[in-house]
């Protein structure tokens, strides 16, 4: 699930697969942010997800759990949600 997907996010093919499931505007924003930081998308995505895991407060975790509660692929939905949050002003 989530742990398995996170462990593989540093692989460009896995990251590309996840990015392909997102709204194109979100994927493009992630690509631009990665480029601005002189990172490839896999490095940026891995860092963003790990940052969330390390620093998210209880409210964000609750929101994330609400999103993935009934998902067919909870790991993918969790990563998609985190990445949308990364590029969206909250």
N, CA, C and O atoms as a GROMACS GRO file, in nm:
protein
  360
    1UNK      N    1   0.082  -0.118   0.000
    1UNK     CA    2   0.000   0.000   0.000
    1UNK      C    3   0.087   0.125   0.000
    1UNK      O    4   0.179   0.138  -0.081
    2UNK      N    5   0.060   0.216   0.090
    2UNK     CA    6   0.130   0.344   0.090
    2UNK      C    7   0.279   0.325   0.110
    2UNK      O    8   0.359   0.386   0.039
    3UNK      N    9   0.318   0.242   0.204
    3UNK     CA   10   0.460   0.220   0.230
    3UNK      C   11   0.532   0.163   0.110
    3UNK      O   12   0.645   0.203   0.080
    4UNK      N   13   0.469   0.069   0.042
    4UNK     CA   14   0.530   0.009  -0.076
    4UNK      C   15   0.548   0.112  -0.187
    4UNK      O   16   0.652   0.116  -0.252
    5UNK      N   17   0.446   0.194  -0.208
    5UNK     CA   18   0.453   0.295  -0.313
    5UNK      C   19   0.559   0.399  -0.279
    5UNK      O   20   0.637   0.439  -0.365
    6UNK      N   21   0.561   0.443  -0.155
    6UNK     CA   22   0.660   0.544  -0.114
    6UNK      C   23   0.802   0.492  -0.133
    6UNK      O   24   0.890   0.565  -0.177
    7UNK      N   25   0.823   0.365  -0.101
    7UNK     CA   26   0.955   0.306  -0.115
    7UNK      C   27   1.002   0.304  -0.260
    7UNK      O   28   1.122   0.294  -0.286
    8UNK      N   29   0.909   0.312  -0.355
    8UNK     CA   30   0.944   0.305  -0.496
    8UNK      C   31   0.939   0.440  -0.568
    8UNK      O   32   0.971   0.447  -0.686
    9UNK      N   33   0.900   0.546  -0.498
    9UNK     CA   34   0.883   0.675  -0.564
    9UNK      C   35   1.012   0.733  -0.620
    9UNK      O   36   1.007   0.818  -0.709
   10UNK      N   37   1.127   0.688  -0.572
   10UNK     CA   38   1.252   0.741  -0.626
   10UNK      C   39   1.285   0.681  -0.762
   10UNK      O   40   1.381   0.722  -0.828
   11UNK      N   41   1.206   0.583  -0.804
   11UNK     CA   42   1.222   0.526  -0.939
   11UNK      C   43   1.145   0.613  -1.038
   11UNK      O   44   1.024   0.630  -1.023
   12UNK      N   45   1.213   0.668  -1.138
   12UNK     CA   46   1.146   0.757  -1.234
   12UNK      C   47   1.023   0.695  -1.300
   12UNK      O   48   0.926   0.766  -1.327
   13UNK      N   49   1.026   0.565  -1.328
   13UNK     CA   50   0.911   0.503  -1.393
   13UNK      C   51   0.790   0.499  -1.301
   13UNK      O   52   0.676   0.515  -1.347
   14UNK      N   53   0.812   0.478  -1.173
   14UNK     CA   54   0.702   0.476  -1.076
   14UNK      C   55   0.645   0.617  -1.062
   14UNK      O   56   0.524   0.637  -1.062
   15UNK      N   57   0.735   0.715  -1.048
   15UNK     CA   58   0.689   0.854  -1.036
   15UNK      C   59   0.613   0.896  -1.161
   15UNK      O   60   0.508   0.960  -1.150
   16UNK      N   61   0.663   0.862  -1.278
   16UNK     CA   62   0.594   0.896  -1.402
   16UNK      C   63   0.454   0.835  -1.405
   16UNK      O   64   0.358   0.898  -1.450
   17UNK      N   65   0.443   0.713  -1.357
   17UNK     CA   66   0.313   0.648  -1.351
   17UNK      C   67   0.216   0.720  -1.260
   17UNK      O   68   0.098   0.737  -1.293
   18UNK      N   69   0.265   0.764  -1.144
   18UNK     CA   70   0.181   0.839  -1.051
   18UNK      C   71   0.142   0.972  -1.111
   18UNK      O   72   0.025   1.011  -1.106
   19UNK      N   73   0.239   1.044  -1.169
   19UNK     CA   74   0.210   1.174  -1.228
   19UNK      C   75   0.108   1.163  -1.342
   19UNK      O   76   0.029   1.255  -1.363
   20UNK      N   77   0.111   1.053  -1.413
   20UNK     CA   78   0.016   1.032  -1.524
   20UNK      C   79  -0.128   1.018  -1.474
   20UNK      O   80  -0.222   1.037  -1.551
   21UNK      N   81  -0.145   0.985  -1.347
   21UNK     CA   82  -0.280   0.970  -1.292
   21UNK      C   83  -0.337   1.101  -1.241
   21UNK      O   84  -0.455   1.108  -1.206
   22UNK      N   85  -0.255   1.205  -1.236
   22UNK     CA   86  -0.298   1.335  -1.184
   22UNK      C   87  -0.352   1.424  -1.295
   22UNK      O   88  -0.329   1.400  -1.414
   23UNK      N   89  -0.422   1.526  -1.255
   23UNK     CA   90  -0.463   1.630  -1.349
   23UNK      C   91  -0.336   1.684  -1.415
   23UNK      O   92  -0.237   1.707  -1.346
   24UNK      N   93  -0.337   1.704  -1.546
   24UNK     CA   94  -0.216   1.752  -1.613
   24UNK      C   95  -0.160   1.881  -1.554
   24UNK      O   96  -0.038   1.899  -1.553
   25UNK      N   97  -0.244   1.969  -1.507
   25UNK     CA   98  -0.195   2.094  -1.448
   25UNK      C   99  -0.115   2.067  -1.321
   25UNK      O  100  -0.016   2.136  -1.295
   26UNK      N  101  -0.156   1.969  -1.244
   26UNK     CA  102  -0.083   1.932  -1.122
   26UNK      C  103   0.052   1.872  -1.160
   26UNK      O  104   0.154   1.908  -1.102
   27UNK      N  105   0.052   1.781  -1.256
   27UNK     CA  106   0.177   1.719  -1.301
   27UNK      C  107   0.274   1.823  -1.355
   27UNK      O  108   0.394   1.818  -1.326
   28UNK      N  109   0.222   1.917  -1.433
   28UNK     CA  110   0.309   2.022  -1.488
   28UNK      C  111   0.365   2.110  -1.377
   28UNK      O  112   0.481   2.150  -1.382
   29UNK      N  113   0.284   2.141  -1.279
   29UNK     CA  114   0.331   2.223  -1.166
   29UNK      C  115   0.441   2.150  -1.089
   29UNK      O  116   0.540   2.212  -1.049
   30UNK      N  117   0.424   2.023  -1.069
   30UNK     CA  118   0.527   1.944  -1.001
   30UNK      C  119   0.655   1.944  -1.084
   30UNK      O  120   0.764   1.960  -1.029
   31UNK      N  121   0.643   1.927  -1.214
   31UNK     CA  122   0.760   1.931  -1.302
   31UNK      C  123   0.833   2.064  -1.295
   31UNK      O  124   0.956   2.067  -1.289
   32UNK      N  125   0.757   2.174  -1.295
   32UNK     CA  126   0.819   2.308  -1.285
   32UNK      C  127   0.888   2.327  -1.150
   32UNK      O  128   0.999   2.381  -1.144
   33UNK      N  129   0.822   2.284  -1.043
   33UNK     CA  130   0.884   2.299  -0.911
   33UNK      C  131   1.011   2.217  -0.901
   33UNK      O  132   1.111   2.262  -0.844
   34UNK      N  133   1.008   2.097  -0.954
   34UNK     CA  134   1.128   2.013  -0.953
   34UNK      C  135   1.240   2.081  -1.031
   34UNK      O  136   1.354   2.087  -0.986
   35UNK      N  137   1.207   2.132  -1.149
   35UNK     CA  138   1.306   2.199  -1.232
   35UNK      C  139   1.362   2.323  -1.161
   35UNK      O  140   1.483   2.347  -1.165
   36UNK      N  141   1.275   2.400  -1.097
   36UNK     CA  142   1.320   2.520  -1.023
   36UNK      C  143   1.420   2.484  -0.913
   36UNK      O  144   1.506   2.565  -0.878
   37UNK      N  145   1.407   2.364  -0.859
   37UNK     CA  146   1.497   2.319  -0.752
   37UNK      C  147   1.612   2.233  -0.804
   37UNK      O  148   1.685   2.172  -0.727
   38UNK      N  149   1.626   2.229  -0.937
   38UNK     CA  150   1.730   2.147  -1.002
   38UNK      C  151   1.719   2.000  -0.961
   38UNK      O  152   1.820   1.934  -0.935
   39UNK      N  153   1.596   1.952  -0.956
   39UNK     CA  154   1.570   1.813  -0.921
   39UNK      C  155   1.495   1.749  -1.037
   39UNK      O  156   1.432   1.817  -1.118
   40UNK      N  157   1.503   1.618  -1.044
   40UNK     CA  158   1.415   1.549  -1.138
   40UNK      C  159   1.282   1.525  -1.067
   40UNK      O  160   1.277   1.530  -0.944
   41UNK      N  161   1.175   1.498  -1.140
   41UNK     CA  162   1.044   1.481  -1.076
   41UNK      C  163   1.041   1.372  -0.969
   41UNK      O  164   0.974   1.387  -0.867
   42UNK      N  165   1.114   1.263  -0.990
   42UNK     CA  166   1.115   1.155  -0.891
   42UNK      C  167   1.173   1.204  -0.758
   42UNK      O  168   1.121   1.171  -0.651
   43UNK      N  169   1.281   1.281  -0.764
   43UNK     CA  170   1.341   1.335  -0.642
   43UNK      C  171   1.244   1.430  -0.572
   43UNK      O  172   1.229   1.425  -0.449
   44UNK      N  173   1.178   1.515  -0.649
   44UNK     CA  174   1.085   1.611  -0.590
   44UNK      C  175   0.967   1.539  -0.526
   44UNK      O  176   0.932   1.569  -0.411
   45UNK      N  177   0.907   1.446  -0.597
   45UNK     CA  178   0.792   1.373  -0.545
   45UNK      C  179   0.830   1.296  -0.419
   45UNK      O  180   0.757   1.300  -0.320
   46UNK      N  181   0.942   1.227  -0.423
   46UNK     CA  182   0.986   1.152  -0.306
   46UNK      C  183   1.004   1.245  -0.186
   46UNK      O  184   0.959   1.214  -0.076
   47UNK      N  185   1.069   1.358  -0.209
   47UNK     CA  186   1.091   1.453  -0.101
   47UNK      C  187   0.962   1.512  -0.047
   47UNK      O  188   0.946   1.527   0.074
   48UNK      N  189   0.869   1.544  -0.136
   48UNK     CA  190   0.742   1.603  -0.094
   48UNK      C  191   0.661   1.505  -0.010
   48UNK      O  192   0.603   1.543   0.092
   49UNK      N  193   0.656   1.380  -0.052
   49UNK     CA  194   0.580   1.281   0.023
   49UNK      C  195   0.646   1.253   0.157
   49UNK      O  196   0.578   1.241   0.259
   50UNK      N  197   0.777   1.241   0.158
   50UNK     CA  198   0.846   1.216   0.286
   50UNK      C  199   0.832   1.335   0.381
   50UNK      O  200   0.818   1.316   0.501
   51UNK      N  201   0.836   1.456   0.327
   51UNK     CA  202   0.815   1.576   0.409
   51UNK      C  203   0.677   1.574   0.473
   51UNK      O  204   0.662   1.607   0.590
   52UNK      N  205   0.577   1.535   0.396
   52UNK     CA  206   0.442   1.524   0.452
   52UNK      C  207   0.440   1.422   0.566
   52UNK      O  208   0.389   1.450   0.674
   53UNK      N  209   0.496   1.307   0.541
   53UNK     CA  210   0.495   1.200   0.642
   53UNK      C  211   0.566   1.245   0.768
   53UNK      O  212   0.521   1.214   0.879
   54UNK      N  213   0.676   1.317   0.754
   54UNK     CA  214   0.754   1.359   0.869
   54UNK      C  215   0.692   1.477   0.944
   54UNK      O  216   0.714   1.490   1.065
   55UNK      N  217   0.616   1.563   0.875
   55UNK     CA  218   0.577   1.688   0.941
   55UNK      C  219   0.427   1.719   0.943
   55UNK      O  220   0.387   1.820   1.002
   56UNK      N  221   0.345   1.637   0.882
   56UNK     CA  222   0.201   1.667   0.879
   56UNK      C  223   0.142   1.659   1.018
   56UNK      O  224   0.175   1.571   1.098
   57UNK      N  225   0.054   1.754   1.046
   57UNK     CA  226  -0.014   1.751   1.176
   57UNK      C  227  -0.131   1.654   1.173
   57UNK      O  228  -0.163   1.597   1.068
   58UNK      N  229  -0.194   1.636   1.287
   58UNK     CA  230  -0.304   1.539   1.298
   58UNK      C  231  -0.420   1.574   1.204
   58UNK      O  232  -0.484   1.484   1.149
   59UNK      N  233  -0.447   1.702   1.186
   59UNK     CA  234  -0.556   1.743   1.099
   59UNK      C  235  -0.531   1.699   0.955
   59UNK      O  236  -0.622   1.648   0.889
   60UNK      N  237  -0.409   1.719   0.905
   60UNK     CA  238  -0.377   1.675   0.769
   60UNK      C  239  -0.384   1.524   0.756
   60UNK      O  240  -0.433   1.473   0.655
   61UNK      N  241  -0.336   1.452   0.857
   61UNK     CA  242  -0.345   1.306   0.852
   61UNK      C  243  -0.491   1.261   0.850
   61UNK      O  244  -0.526   1.168   0.777
   62UNK      N  245  -0.574   1.327   0.929
   62UNK     CA  246  -0.717   1.292   0.930
   62UNK      C  247  -0.778   1.318   0.792
   62UNK      O  248  -0.854   1.235   0.742
   63UNK      N  249  -0.746   1.432   0.733
   63UNK     CA  250  -0.797   1.462   0.599
   63UNK      C  251  -0.751   1.357   0.498
   63UNK      O  252  -0.829   1.312   0.414
   64UNK      N  253  -0.624   1.320   0.507
   64UNK     CA  254  -0.571   1.219   0.415
   64UNK      C  255  -0.643   1.086   0.434
   64UNK      O  256  -0.681   1.021   0.336
   65UNK      N  257  -0.661   1.045   0.558
   65UNK     CA  258  -0.730   0.919   0.584
   65UNK      C  259  -0.874   0.922   0.533
   65UNK      O  260  -0.926   0.820   0.488
   66UNK      N  261  -0.937   1.037   0.540
   66UNK     CA  262  -1.072   1.051   0.486
   66UNK      C  263  -1.073   1.028   0.335
   66UNK      O  264  -1.164   0.965   0.282
   67UNK      N  265  -0.970   1.078   0.266
   67UNK     CA  266  -0.960   1.059   0.121
   67UNK      C  267  -0.939   0.913   0.083
   67UNK      O  268  -0.995   0.865  -0.016
   68UNK      N  269  -0.859   0.843   0.161
   68UNK     CA  270  -0.820   0.708   0.120
   68UNK      C  271  -0.908   0.598   0.179
   68UNK      O  272  -0.895   0.481   0.144
   69UNK      N  273  -0.995   0.636   0.268
   69UNK     CA  274  -1.075   0.540   0.343
   69UNK      C  275  -1.145   0.436   0.255
   69UNK      O  276  -1.143   0.318   0.287
   70UNK      N  277  -1.203   0.478   0.147
   70UNK     CA  278  -1.278   0.385   0.063
   70UNK      C  279  -1.216   0.366  -0.075
   70UNK      O  280  -1.280   0.317  -0.168
   71UNK      N  281  -1.092   0.406  -0.088
   71UNK     CA  282  -1.024   0.398  -0.218
   71UNK      C  283  -0.991   0.253  -0.256
   71UNK      O  284  -0.959   0.171  -0.169
   72UNK      N  285  -0.998   0.225  -0.384
   72UNK     CA  286  -0.957   0.093  -0.432
   72UNK      C  287  -0.806   0.075  -0.419
   72UNK      O  288  -0.758  -0.036  -0.395
   73UNK      N  289  -0.732   0.184  -0.436
   73UNK     CA  290  -0.586   0.182  -0.425
   73UNK      C  291  -0.544   0.292  -0.327
   73UNK      O  292  -0.506   0.402  -0.369
   74UNK      N  293  -0.551   0.263  -0.198
   74UNK     CA  294  -0.526   0.367  -0.098
   74UNK      C  295  -0.388   0.430  -0.107
   74UNK      O  296  -0.374   0.550  -0.082
   75UNK      N  297  -0.287   0.354  -0.141
   75UNK     CA  298  -0.152   0.410  -0.154
   75UNK      C  299  -0.144   0.514  -0.263
   75UNK      O  300  -0.087   0.622  -0.243
   76UNK      N  301  -0.201   0.483  -0.378
   76UNK     CA  302  -0.200   0.576  -0.489
   76UNK      C  303  -0.282   0.701  -0.455
   76UNK      O  304  -0.238   0.813  -0.483
   77UNK      N  305  -0.399   0.683  -0.397
   77UNK     CA  306  -0.483   0.797  -0.361
   77UNK      C  307  -0.412   0.885  -0.259
   77UNK      O  308  -0.422   1.008  -0.265
   78UNK      N  309  -0.341   0.825  -0.165
   78UNK     CA  310  -0.267   0.903  -0.065
   78UNK      C  311  -0.160   0.988  -0.132
   78UNK      O  312  -0.150   1.108  -0.104
   79UNK      N  313  -0.083   0.929  -0.220
   79UNK     CA  314   0.024   1.004  -0.289
   79UNK      C  315  -0.037   1.111  -0.379
   79UNK      O  316   0.013   1.224  -0.383
   80UNK      N  317  -0.143   1.078  -0.450
   80UNK     CA  318  -0.210   1.178  -0.534
   80UNK      C  319  -0.257   1.297  -0.450
   80UNK      O  320  -0.238   1.412  -0.488
   81UNK      N  321  -0.317   1.268  -0.336
   81UNK     CA  322  -0.368   1.375  -0.249
   81UNK      C  323  -0.255   1.461  -0.196
   81UNK      O  324  -0.265   1.584  -0.198
   82UNK      N  325  -0.149   1.399  -0.150
   82UNK     CA  326  -0.033   1.474  -0.099
   82UNK      C  327   0.023   1.564  -0.209
   82UNK      O  328   0.052   1.680  -0.183
   83UNK      N  329   0.038   1.512  -0.329
   83UNK     CA  330   0.095   1.591  -0.438
   83UNK      C  331   0.003   1.706  -0.479
   83UNK      O  332   0.050   1.815  -0.511
   84UNK      N  333  -0.127   1.682  -0.477
   84UNK     CA  334  -0.219   1.793  -0.506
   84UNK      C  335  -0.205   1.901  -0.400
   84UNK      O  336  -0.207   2.020  -0.432
   85UNK      N  337  -0.191   1.862  -0.274
   85UNK     CA  338  -0.173   1.958  -0.166
   85UNK      C  339  -0.043   2.036  -0.184
   85UNK      O  340  -0.039   2.156  -0.156
   86UNK      N  341   0.061   1.970  -0.231
   86UNK     CA  342   0.191   2.036  -0.248
   86UNK      C  343   0.180   2.153  -0.346
   86UNK      O  344   0.243   2.256  -0.325
   87UNK      N  345   0.103   2.138  -0.450
   87UNK     CA  346   0.097   2.241  -0.554
   87UNK      C  347  -0.023   2.334  -0.541
   87UNK      O  348  -0.040   2.426  -0.622
   88UNK      N  349  -0.107   2.312  -0.441
   88UNK     CA  350  -0.226   2.393  -0.423
   88UNK      C  351  -0.209   2.484  -0.301
   88UNK      O  352  -0.167   2.440  -0.194
   89UNK      N  353  -0.242   2.609  -0.319
   89UNK     CA  354  -0.241   2.701  -0.205
   89UNK      C  355  -0.350   2.660  -0.108
   89UNK      O  356  -0.465   2.643  -0.147
   90UNK      N  357  -0.314   2.643   0.018
   90UNK     CA  358  -0.413   2.607   0.121
   90UNK      C  359  -0.414   2.712   0.227
   90UNK      O  360  -0.490   2.702   0.323
   0.00000   0.00000   0.00000
